[in-house]
Amino acid sequence: MCTVCGCGGKYEKFGGARAHEARRIVRVEQDILAKNNAHAEKNREWLKARNILALNLVSSPGSGKTTLLEKTIAHMKATRPVFVIEGDQQTNFDAERIREAGAPAVQINTGKGCHLDAQMVNDAIRTLHPQENSLLLIENVGNLVCPASFDLGEACKVAILSVTEGEDKPMKYPDMFSAAKVMILNKIDLLPHLDFDVDQCISYAKRVNPGIHVVMLSARTGEGFEGWADWIEGMI
Amino acid sequence: MHEMSLMQSVLDIIEDASISGKFTKVKKICLEIGVLSCVDAGALDFCFDAVMCGTMAQDAILEIVKKQGQGWCVACSKTVEIGERYDPCPFCGGHQIQVTGGEEMRVKELEVE
């Protein structure tokens, strides 16, 4: 038996203690996302102390997130101030649309990055200064993969799926639909023109996340919008 | 490609550990990655050289230990093994499964000098 660590003599023949010195193991046992999660927790505490409801909106590009935001601002702003953080790889197009809809907005350009992280959101909050008792909507980069992993300090993630995308998306991108508390099925005004199977889609989403809440709406026509507005009210 | 930023976080953790652990060179990095985590082990491997180049872990070997997915089947009231989030319970065939393990993304240990 090796007298240094009880390794059974595996390294003893190579020089015992000297070999052990050469093989120095440092136990780290740290979550790879620990730093991001610590920033997210700080964001969450800051938002909670001010009674700000923060929602992290995630979807693929073109699902109608920005239109949904515009309609949400129009609907909510009489009862609760709305602030928006916009994430895109490039351009200020979305933040400009949001400002025109009547809400203060900050644009984060991630450059080559594929998701927002908690530090970026922390910086954006400092610039945006959302007021107490407000609603903070964070539009993540259009991507059904990476944003699933990154906690931003939000109350919950809201996944938006448009019916033009196909009902199997929740199974193809299970991490995102598992991380979300709500799935919004958007563009339902187009259903008569498509083969989209709503029941199948909801069944797939519940397979990866049995507790997911589903809201069906059309951000364009306003159909079903009350379901979304009621859910937000319930969260407040 | 969020594996790139995850690997950057691994490097940050190593650099922090090098201060408290007083080491200057890393020979091996052992990561624990759950099969249900949002990361692809192959993509991590791909990013490894690019991120570690020019650092104390430049010549390190990357070892990835995979962890099996686990969930609590509400219907059966027991822990079951799953390979994917949408896998049915192997006992009752239902989907009322709450994931309890296999989402890990951890730096386990380092071999250093």
Chai-1 contact restraints between the chains, C-beta under 6 A:
chainA,res_idxA,chainB,res_idxB,connection_type,confidence,min_distance_angstrom,max_distance_angstrom,comment,restraint_id
A,R24,B,V112,contact,1.0,0.0,6.0,A-B,restraint_1
A,I25,B,E109,contact,1.0,0.0,6.0,A-B,restraint_2
A,I25,B,E111,contact,1.0,0.0,6.0,A-B,restraint_3
A,V26,B,A17,contact,1.0,0.0,6.0,A-B,restraint_4
A,V26,B,G21,contact,1.0,0.0,6.0,A-B,restraint_5
A,V26,B,L110,contact,1.0,0.0,6.0,A-B,restraint_6
A,V26,B,V112,contact,1.0,0.0,6.0,A-B,restraint_7
A,R27,B,E109,contact,1.0,0.0,6.0,A-B,restraint_8
A,V28,B,A17,contact,1.0,0.0,6.0,A-B,restraint_9
A,V28,B,V107,contact,1.0,0.0,6.0,A-B,restraint_10
A,V28,B,E109,contact,1.0,0.0,6.0,A-B,restraint_11
A,Q30,B,I13,contact,1.0,0.0,6.0,A-B,restraint_12
A,Q30,B,V107,contact,1.0,0.0,6.0,A-B,restraint_13
A,D31,B,R106,contact,1.0,0.0,6.0,A-B,restraint_14
A,I32,B,L6,contact,1.0,0.0,6.0,A-B,restraint_15
A,I32,B,S9,contact,1.0,0.0,6.0,A-B,restraint_16
A,I32,B,V10,contact,1.0,0.0,6.0,A-B,restraint_17
A,I32,B,M105,contact,1.0,0.0,6.0,A-B,restraint_18
A,C114,B,H2,contact,1.0,0.0,6.0,A-B,restraint_19
A,H115,B,H2,contact,1.0,0.0,6.0,A-B,restraint_20
A,C146,B,H2,contact,1.0,0.0,6.0,A-B,restraint_21
A,A148,B,C38,contact,1.0,0.0,6.0,A-B,restraint_22
A,S149,B,C38,contact,1.0,0.0,6.0,A-B,restraint_23
A,M171,B,Y86,contact,1.0,0.0,6.0,A-B,restraint_24
A,P174,B,R85,contact,1.0,0.0,6.0,A-B,restraint_25
A,P174,B,Y86,contact,1.0,0.0,6.0,A-B,restraint_26
A,D175,B,C38,contact,1.0,0.0,6.0,A-B,restraint_27
A,S178,B,R85,contact,1.0,0.0,6.0,A-B,restraint_28
A,R207,B,Y86,contact,1.0,0.0,6.0,A-B,restraint_29
A,R207,B,H95,contact,1.0,0.0,6.0,A-B,restraint_30
A,V208,B,R85,contact,1.0,0.0,6.0,A-B,restraint_31
A,V208,B,Y86,contact,1.0,0.0,6.0,A-B,restraint_32
A,P210,B,Q96,contact,1.0,0.0,6.0,A-B,restraint_33
